[in-house]
Amino acid sequence: MKNILFCLSISILAVVPSMEGQSKTGTTIGQFLLIEPSGRISAMGNAGVAVYDEAMSSYYNPASLGHIANSSVQFSHNAWFAGIVHDYFAASLHISNVSSLALSISALNSGEIAVRTVEQPLGTGEQYTVADYSIGIGYGQKITERFSAGMQVSYIQETIWHSTLSAISFNFGTLYKISDSGLLLGASISNVGTRGRYNGTDIRISYDYDATRNGDNGSLPAELLTDEFSLPIVFRVGCAYPVVLDGNNEFHFAVDAFHPSDNSESISFGGEYKFMNTFALRAGYQHLFQTDSELGLTLGAGILWDIDTYVLHVDYSMNEHKRLGNTQRMTIGMDF
């Protein structure tokens, strides 16, 4: 109980000093980078900065790669709202007793959307799509028996119809095992990188330099200059703590505090009950105290199979979105 209270205290202290900060929602690019991929961790309120026992934990904290004891691959399919689909692939390769490499691929696709104009509000007959993706390579290593550090570099591209922008981002993290009972303290900063600006044929226009003059060229080729925007930087700090009741029953608790560059501060927390290391039930709550939050309850379940030297696991989660409808994730993975 003392360890759980310690986790809550750390998270509250990280959030309370700046609770009055102004929300800057919609001021950054790369919003798909904020979609948490893991079916397991998302069911626990997306509190994952101190969780390390799966490949997708590197999304929340690349230092987790230093604690992972085997290699693994995972694929997650996310039925996002408004018909949007988000897929995520992660693989971690255990290269030594104290370090791992990781590869991650994230992709978001809107599907076809009708082009509408003021003159043709019912549609022009054309269709466009929004497609975003990122490819990242990470590395994490134990510095001591209790402490690990890691980083990840990613290439990011966003495409809207015929216009694109690109950026490079870096994630950094640390993970520290506080006690022999398994209390973990994690911290990470994500999406620190270059700014991005849209370019493409969609911002090319015909321009009349002086509309008051007759006889000049009223269709000069020109291009709109778009502003540069930064990525959504997120600082996380949090704890995770296991409670083993006996050989067949155990609980895992996690709590994270968030300090984003484009929103207000918040706290997410959740827990997991595991039976015989085979079945799991999970629940949590995400972004408590966030200004105008549209998120809330998270629920999920998972199952594991031991097959020879492999472990297969399937995780499902449901996340509440108050106005846009609930989202659902399914993650399939294998440890070896």
Helices and strands as residue ranges (DSSP letters): H 2-15, G 16-18, G 31-34, H 39-43, H 57-60, G 62-66, E 72-79, G 81-83, E 85-96, E 99-109, E 113-114, E 127-128, E 130-142, E 147-160, E 163-177, E 184-193, E 199-200, G 201-203, E 204-207, E 220-223, E 234-244, E 249-260, E 266-275, E 279-288, E 295-307, E 310-321, E 327-335
